[in-house]
Amino acid sequence: MSEHRIALVTGASRGIGRAIALELANEGFDIGINYNGSEAAALELAAEIKKTGARAICLKCDVSDSTACGEMFKRLAEELGAPSVLVNNAGITRDGLMVSMSDEDFEAVLDTNLKGSFNCMKLASKYMIKQRYGRIVNISSVSGIMGNAGQTNYSAAKAGIIGLTKAAARELAGRDITVNAVAPGFVVSDMTDALSDKVKEAVTAQIPKKRFGRPEEIAKAVAFLCRESSAYITGQVLCVDGGMSM
Ligand code: NAP
């Protein structure tokens, strides 16, 4: 077993983050389960992970709050150990047409998706630089690559994550720290359950694979980038979208 075996997954209580946490636990990582509101779900996931033989702790923290993130990393390091893997998965949507979008909805989406990723990368990289090892994966979106009507805030945040990923990859490459993005297409989760059947049908028609993705399919791609053997892949965006963005 590698000495690098502590992973923090943000927004791990539900959906894609939950699947990533389980996949990494199956690959031998101990898991910091970050969540914001869904405490029961986070506790249930911790119990599930412990069944695999991995350790898990639940870390409540709003990733958009840099002070709270600092406290979360301190607890993680004290209770599990210094992180060698960070997956920035926490995300929200506040959809609406640009002409009527409020400042609050624009800023909330940027704060959670983009600034939250920056906050956690900044803190994780301090541990990783000391260890001279790290794997960071940021969850972007097909919306950040193609743009999506009704999602100016979300598309901007997810495109921003790609720039953040590439800049950090250049800063950290010399220390065996890779930084990559995974850009999912439309995936079955609470986030997409909110879409109407009509929208789901219209989206499915644009996907060459003719179906939404499953959280486990995103998790496999993330876990691949988190392996030690993925050392020569950095600054990349891996689209896991059934061919939607090609
Ligand atoms: P989801 O089911 O809505 O789950 C979102 C997760 O993020 C929850 O665990 C939630 O925790 C957490 N979260 C939200 N705000 C947070 C905050 N301020 N601090 C910490 N955690 C926070 O979403 P999902 O579909 O699994 O999406 C996961 C990621 O994939 C997001 O970044 C999303 O943008 C991206 N993505 C999703 C799709 C898709 O089709 N589903 C496509 C492309 C990209 P609590 O419940 O505890 O609040």
Boltz pocket constraint, residues with backbone or C-beta under 6 A from the ligand:
constraints:
  - pocket:
      binder: B
      contacts: [[A, 10], [A, 11], [A, 12], [A, 13], [A, 14], [A, 15], [A, 16], [A, 17], [A, 34], [A, 35], [A, 36], [A, 37], [A, 38], [A, 39], [A, 61], [A, 62], [A, 63], [A, 64], [A, 88], [A, 89], [A, 90], [A, 91], [A, 92], [A, 112], [A, 113], [A, 139], [A, 140], [A, 141], [A, 142], [A, 183], [A, 184], [A, 185], [A, 186], [A, 187], [A, 188], [A, 189], [A, 190], [A, 191], [A, 192]]
      max_distance: 6.0
